[in-house]
């Protein structure tokens, strides 16, 4: 199948206003699939939708949604309406705090956890159900190398990203037999406005080798059929900065899946 046949007729992109989300929206449109673009800020979304219409001739729908709000999914469902969604890209969830856990009020960390865990989980549950019934579709979870271990100044962030990593692997194991692709795209340092702002606030120089959002989006869409994990800058069988290579993690998931079938049956 073509990209549009496999992941159309509509995509939903959470965190689409800038950086990698913006790049995903443009590349998905270039493949002939219109998107529902979600973010907190209206103006960048409207500008992006106009740019996509001009360069690809593809329709876009925009909705301002606070993904940390308890009613985020309700607002997303209302924005999508009756449109059939074949691709969900979860691109939100950068940590703009850059602080030790006890140096911020707990609400800051709860908001981050709601974005990276609860809203992401709810969206996957909502959109993956119809995909499984149709026998096609995709879930692309944009993650961070922070998912591979805890670190100072990132306790909540690393924990929430680790949840995303394991959650995505589990979904891949459950949905691949139904024709639904699941990929967790693990990024390193990426040239996004949020990353530049954080470094500027800390008085730190910008790294020379940060990945471009366009390259990140291209890789994510290319590797979507080959989940459950793709590590940015690393071949499938190379460990690199992660404790396991992507292929090693895949084999682990398959091994546990085989063991689980002995307990739960092939359901």
N, C-alpha and C positions, 0 to 999 in steps of 0.2 A: 504494500500500500504506500501511497505517497504520504508526505507529512500531514497534509490536510485531511486525508482519508483516515489516517491513524489517530490524529489528535484534534480534529475538528468536531463540530463546526465552529465552536467557540473555545477560547482560552480565558482563564481568570488569572490575573497576576497581582499578588498581594505585595505591596511595597514597590509600586511601578514608577514613582515620580522621578527618580534619579538613579544614577549609578548602574549597577547590574540589572535592576528591575527595568529601567528604561531601555537598556540594550536588549533584554529578553523581548520586550514588547515590539521593538522594531524588527527583530529577526523573526519572530513568530508571524508578524504581519507580512514580512517578505516571503514567507512560506504559504501565504494565502489564507491564514487563519485570523479572524478578528478577535479582539480581546476586550474583556471587562477590566479596566485599569483601576486599582484600588490604592489609596494612600490618604494621609491626613490632609495634605495641602492641595487645594483645588487648582490653583493657578498653574503649577508645573504639570499636572495631569491634563488640563485643557490644552496647554501648549504642545505636549507630547502627542495627544490625540490628533491635533491639527497637523503636526509634522508627519505622522504616520499616514493620514489620509492623503497628504500631498505626495509623499514618496512611494506609497504602495497601493493607493486606491482602496484601502481596506478600512472598513468601519471600526470604530472604537466607542465604547461606552465608558464613562468615567463616573466614579463615586468616591466621595470623601468619607473615609471610614477610619475611625481610631481603632486599630487592631488590638489595643490593650483594653478596650472597653468590654464589659461583660456581655453587651448585646451586639458585639461585632459581627457574629455570624448572621444574626437576624438582618442586619443592615446589608450584608453581602448578598444574602439570598434575595432580598428585595431588589437590589441593584441588578442582579442576574436575571430575575424574572423567569419567564418560561424558556429561556435560551438553553440549548443542550450544550453542556460543557464537556469537552474531551481532553482538556489539559488544565491542570492546576499547578501554578508555579508559586511556591512560597518563598518569597525573596526578602521578607521583612525580618527585623530582629537584631539590628546592630546595637551594640552597647555604647551608648553615648555618655555613660557615667564616668568610666575610667577611674574608679575609686575602690578603696577597700570596703568590704561588706558593711562594717559598722560605722563608716564615715558618711553614709547616706541613710535617709529615712527608709524604713522598710517598704513604703509604698513604691519607691523607685524600682526596687527589686521585684515586687509583685507585678508591676506593670510589664517589666521585661519578661518575667516568667509567663504572664498571660499571652504575650505576643508569641514567644518562642515555643510554648507548650500547648496551652489550652486552646487558643484560637486556631493554631496550626492543626491540632488534633481534630477539632470540630470541623474545620474545612475539609480535611482529608476524608473524614467519615461521611460528610454530606455529599461531596463530589464523587468519591470512589464507588459508592453504591450503584448509581446508574451506569458507571463505566463497567463495573463487573457484570451487570445485567446485559449490557450491549456486547461485551466481549472485546472491548478495545478502549484505549485511553492512556493517560499518563499523569503521574504525580512527580514533580521535580522540586525537591527540597534543597534550597541553597543554604549551605552550612559553613562552618568555619573550622580551621585546623584546631581551634580551641576545644573542639568536641573530644579530643583524644586525651584530655587530662586537665585536672584542676590547676589553678594558678592564682597567685596574689593579684589583687585588683580585678579579678574576673570570676569570683566564686560562683555567683548566680549565672553569669553568662556561660561559663564552661559547663556547668551542670545542665542548663537548658539545652545547650548544643549537643551534649552527650545523649540526652533524651531523644533529640531529633535523629541522631545517628542510629541508635538502636531501634527506635520506632520505625524509621524508614527501612531498615533491614528486615524487620518483622513483616511490614506491609509487602515488601518485595517477595518474600517467601510465600505469603498468603495469596497475592494477587497475580503473580506471574503466570500461573496455570489458567487464569481467566483472561489472558490477553491484555492485562493492564500493566504498563511499565512503571516502575518506581526507581528513582535515582536520587541519592543524596550526593550533591556536588559539594565537596569539601574544598574551601578556598584558603589560600594564603593571603598575604598582603595584596589588597586590590585598590586601585586608584578610584575611590569613590569620594563624593563630597563629604560624607559622614566621617570617613577615615582621615581626610585632609583636615577637617575641622577639629577632630580630636587631637591630632598631632600638633596643630597650631596652638590649641589651648594649653598643651603641655610644653610648648616651646621646643618641640622635637623636629628634626629635619625629615623631609619626606624621603622614603627609600627609593633608590635608583631603579630597582627591578620589580616594582609593583605591577601586578597584572592589569591589563586594560579590561574594562567592563565588556567591550565587544568580544574580545577573545574568550572571556569567561562564558558569556552567553552562547557563543558558537560551540564551545566544547560541551556545555551542558546539554544542548539540544542534540548534538551529535551522539553523545554517550547515553542519552535517555533510555534506549532499548537495552543497554548493557549494565544494568544495576547489579547489586544494590548501591555501590559506592564508586565514585570517581574522585581521586585526589588531584587537585590542580597541580600541574607541572610534573606529574609522575606517571610513568607507564603503569598499566594494570598490575604488573607483577613486581613492582618496585616498592620497597618499604618507605624509604626516605624519611620524612619527618613524622610519619605515623608509626605506631607500634606494630601495625600489620599492613601489608599491601592490600590493595582492593581485592585482588584475587584470593588472598588468604582469608579475608573476611567473608567473601562469597562462599568459599568452601566450608567455613565454620557454620554459616547460616544453613547451608544444605545438609551438613552433618547433623545439626540439631533438629532440623526439619524431619530428617529420617527417623531420629530417635523419638520425636514427638508423635509421629504417626503410629508408633507402637503403643502409645498411651491413649491418644485422642482419636485414632483412626484417621482415615483419609477423607476429611470433611473440609 
